[in-house]
Amino acid sequence: MAKISAADVKKLRDLTGAGMMDCKKALAEAEGDFDKAIEYLRKRGQKMAAKKAGREAKEGAVIAKVSDDHSKGVIIKLSCETDFAAKNERFVALANQFADVALANLPANMEEFLALPCGEISVAEKVTEQTGVIGEKLELSNYEYLKASTVSPYIHMGNRAGVLVGLNNAADGAYDAGRDVAMQVAAMRPIAVDKDGVDASVIDKEIEIGKEQARQAGKPEAILEKIALGKLNKFFKERTLLNQQFVKDSKQDVKGFLKTVDKDLTVTEFKHIELG
């Protein structure tokens, strides 16, 4: 049997992120061969992933990142089973590694993302490998990207939510303003940029709810539509980003805040991912 030194165990741990005892066992099984030891740990991850496939992974980390020129950004969610694992430095570093891969390549969808190289293996294989290292079900459960003249990120509450906001120009102060608006999205959870972005089925539902509420209040049938439309306008103010009251200055809406930075500045798109 090959002699396994503490230095060898540490080296394998640095390469894979696996625990010291797991690395020692892998090296012993591989008779000191590092490549075989790494393969052993990967196979262990595959077996563990298969065993844990049916478990729920509702904890994790959401990472939002943008390019150096602020023209593109990504959000990824790496899920795990427990809050304990989610707060581990290695887990958060892994989530950031996946976000870096996504930002460098900007894949069109999750399928393309999982197929991208992550070191010597694919992103999907890395997830499986690290399942064995961390000891919980891991899942890259969400991925979004955004391109715009200015893209601003925000990560909320210790990686529990992430937001990207796209703006229509790169005026002075646009990036910082975008971060303020991204914080708004995390706090107020708008469903669209403005009323034009709200799905017709949602609008129809809100009108019907408004009519029924007015009917229950004893209002005449002839004015139910008018009352419902008034309630719909209130809905737009509360649930669409540009029309929401700005959380950092309640005297203006988000649209008004952006105009204080640049008269033409507005939001083109936003992305919001949360744990759960």
C-alpha positions in Angstrom: 0.0 0.0 0.0 1.3 3.4 -0.9 2.3 5.8 1.9 -0.1 8.7 2.0 1.4 11.9 3.4 -0.5 14.8 5.0 0.9 17.0 2.2 -0.7 14.7 -0.4 -4.0 14.8 1.4 -3.9 18.6 1.6 -3.0 18.8 -2.1 -6.0 16.6 -3.1 -8.3 18.6 -0.8 -7.1 21.9 -2.4 -7.8 20.4 -5.9 -11.2 19.0 -5.1 -12.6 20.7 -2.0 -13.3 17.3 -0.5 -12.9 16.7 3.3 -9.6 15.6 4.7 -10.8 12.1 5.5 -12.4 11.7 2.1 -9.2 12.7 0.4 -7.1 10.3 2.5 -9.5 7.4 1.7 -9.5 8.4 -2.0 -5.7 8.4 -2.1 -5.6 5.1 -0.3 -8.0 3.5 -2.8 -6.0 4.9 -5.7 -2.7 3.8 -4.1 -1.4 7.4 -4.2 -2.4 8.2 -7.8 -3.9 11.7 -7.8 -5.8 11.3 -11.1 -7.4 8.0 -9.9 -8.1 9.6 -6.5 -10.0 12.5 -8.2 -11.9 9.9 -10.3 -12.8 8.0 -7.1 -14.2 11.2 -5.6 -16.2 12.0 -8.7 -17.7 8.5 -8.8 -18.6 8.9 -5.1 -20.4 12.1 -6.1 -22.3 10.3 -8.7 -23.5 7.6 -6.3 -24.4 10.2 -3.7 -26.3 12.3 -6.3 -28.3 9.2 -7.3 -29.2 8.5 -3.6 -30.3 12.1 -3.0 -32.1 12.7 -6.2 -35.5 12.6 -4.6 -34.7 15.1 -1.8 -35.7 18.7 -1.8 -33.1 21.4 -2.2 -34.7 24.7 -1.1 -31.7 26.4 0.5 -28.6 27.6 -1.4 -27.1 30.8 -2.8 -28.2 33.2 -5.5 -25.3 35.1 -7.2 -25.7 38.1 -9.5 -22.7 39.4 -11.5 -22.1 41.8 -14.3 -19.3 42.3 -16.8 -16.6 45.0 -16.3 -18.2 47.3 -18.9 -21.7 46.8 -17.2 -23.2 45.7 -20.5 -24.3 42.2 -19.5 -25.1 40.2 -16.4 -26.1 36.8 -15.1 -28.0 35.4 -12.1 -27.6 31.8 -11.0 -29.1 29.9 -8.2 -27.2 26.9 -6.7 -29.6 25.0 -4.4 -28.7 22.6 -1.6 -30.7 20.9 1.2 -29.7 22.9 4.4 -28.9 26.4 5.4 -25.8 25.1 7.1 -24.4 24.0 3.7 -25.6 27.2 2.0 -23.5 29.3 4.4 -20.3 27.3 3.9 -17.6 29.3 2.3 -16.8 26.5 -0.2 -20.4 26.3 -1.3 -20.6 30.1 -1.9 -17.3 30.0 -3.7 -18.7 27.2 -5.9 -21.8 29.2 -6.7 -19.6 32.2 -7.7 -17.5 29.9 -9.9 -20.6 28.8 -11.8 -21.7 32.5 -12.1 -18.2 33.3 -13.6 -18.6 30.5 -16.1 -22.0 31.8 -17.1 -20.9 35.4 -17.4 -17.9 34.5 -19.5 -20.0 32.5 -22.0 -23.6 33.9 -21.6 -25.3 30.6 -22.6 -28.8 30.8 -24.1 -30.4 28.4 -21.6 -29.8 26.1 -18.7 -29.0 23.1 -21.0 -26.2 25.1 -22.7 -25.0 26.3 -19.3 -24.7 22.8 -17.8 -22.7 21.7 -20.9 -20.0 24.4 -20.5 -16.6 23.5 -19.3 -15.7 24.1 -15.6 -12.1 23.3 -15.3 -11.5 19.9 -16.8 -15.1 18.8 -16.6 -18.5 20.2 -17.5 -20.7 22.4 -15.2 -23.1 19.5 -14.8 -20.3 17.1 -13.9 -19.0 19.6 -11.4 -22.4 19.8 -9.7 -22.4 16.0 -9.4 -18.8 15.9 -8.2 -19.5 18.5 -5.5 -22.5 16.6 -4.3 -20.1 14.0 -3.1 -17.8 16.7 -1.5 -20.6 18.6 0.3 -22.7 15.6 1.1 -26.1 17.1 0.1 -28.2 17.2 -3.0 -26.9 20.1 -5.2 -28.8 21.6 -8.1 -28.2 24.5 -10.5 -31.9 25.3 -10.4 -32.1 28.8 -12.1 -30.1 30.8 -14.6 -31.0 34.2 -16.2 -29.0 36.6 -18.3 -29.5 40.2 -19.3 -28.0 42.6 -21.9 -28.5 46.3 -21.9 -26.7 49.7 -22.2 -26.2 49.5 -18.4 -26.8 46.4 -16.3 -26.7 46.7 -12.5 -26.7 43.8 -10.0 -27.9 43.4 -6.4 -27.6 40.5 -4.0 -30.1 40.5 -1.2 -29.9 39.1 2.3 -26.8 36.9 2.3 -27.3 35.4 -1.2 -31.0 34.6 -0.7 -32.0 36.7 -3.7 -30.4 38.3 -6.7 -31.5 41.0 -9.1 -30.3 42.4 -12.5 -31.7 45.7 -13.8 -31.2 46.7 -17.4 -31.2 50.5 -18.3 -31.5 52.1 -21.7 -28.4 54.2 -21.5 -25.0 54.6 -19.8 -25.4 58.1 -18.5 -23.3 59.3 -15.5 -24.7 57.7 -12.4 -26.8 55.2 -14.3 -25.0 52.1 -12.9 -25.5 53.3 -9.2 -29.1 54.3 -10.0 -29.6 50.8 -11.4 -28.4 49.3 -8.2 -30.9 51.3 -6.2 -33.7 50.1 -8.6 -32.4 46.5 -8.2 -32.8 46.9 -4.4 -36.3 48.1 -5.1 -37.1 44.9 -7.1 -35.8 42.7 -4.3 -37.9 44.6 -1.7 -41.1 45.2 -3.6 -41.2 42.2 -6.1 -42.8 44.0 -9.1 -44.3 41.7 -11.8 -43.3 43.8 -14.8 -41.4 47.0 -15.8 -44.6 48.9 -16.5 -48.3 48.1 -17.3 -47.4 47.2 -20.9 -45.5 44.3 -19.6 -48.3 42.8 -17.5 -49.9 39.7 -19.1 -53.4 40.2 -20.4 -54.7 37.2 -18.3 -53.4 39.0 -15.2 -55.2 42.2 -16.2 -58.5 40.3 -16.9 -58.3 38.6 -13.6 -57.7 41.9 -11.7 -60.7 43.5 -13.5 -62.9 40.5 -12.5 -61.7 40.7 -8.9 -62.3 44.5 -8.8 -65.9 44.0 -10.2 -66.7 41.3 -7.6 -65.3 43.4 -4.8 -67.5 46.3 -5.9 -70.5 44.0 -6.3 -70.1 42.6 -2.8 -69.9 46.2 -1.5 -73.4 46.8 -3.1 -72.3 49.0 -6.0 -74.7 49.2 -9.0 -73.9 46.9 -11.9 -73.7 49.9 -14.3 -70.5 51.3 -12.6 -68.7 48.0 -11.7 -66.4 48.3 -14.8 -65.4 51.9 -13.9 -64.7 50.9 -10.3 -62.7 47.9 -11.4 -60.6 50.0 -13.8 -59.8 52.3 -11.0 -58.6 49.4 -8.9 -56.6 48.2 -11.9 -54.7 51.5 -12.0 -53.9 51.1 -8.3 -52.6 47.6 -9.1 -50.3 48.9 -11.7 -48.9 51.5 -9.3 -48.2 48.8 -6.7 -47.0 46.0 -8.9 -45.1 47.5 -11.9 -41.6 48.7 -11.2 -41.6 52.2 -12.8 -44.8 53.1 -11.2 -44.0 51.9 -7.7 -43.3 54.3 -4.9 -39.5 54.5 -4.7 -38.4 52.8 -1.4 -35.5 55.2 -0.8 -37.7 58.3 -1.3 -41.5 57.8 -1.0 -42.1 61.3 -2.4 -41.5 60.0 -6.0 -42.0 56.9 -8.0 -39.2 54.9 -9.6 -39.8 56.5 -13.0 -39.3 59.9 -11.4 -36.2 58.9 -9.5 -34.5 57.7 -12.7 -35.3 61.1 -14.4 -33.4 62.9 -11.6 -30.3 61.0 -12.9 -30.9 61.5 -16.6 -34.1 62.8 -18.2 -34.2 59.8 -20.7 -33.1 57.1 -18.3 -35.5 54.2 -17.8 -35.6 50.4 -17.1 -35.7 48.1 -20.1 -35.8 44.8 -18.3 -35.1 43.2 -14.9 -34.5 39.7 -13.7 -35.2 38.5 -10.1 -34.4 35.1 -8.6 -35.0 34.0 -5.0 -34.4 31.0 -2.9 -37.4 28.7 -2.2 
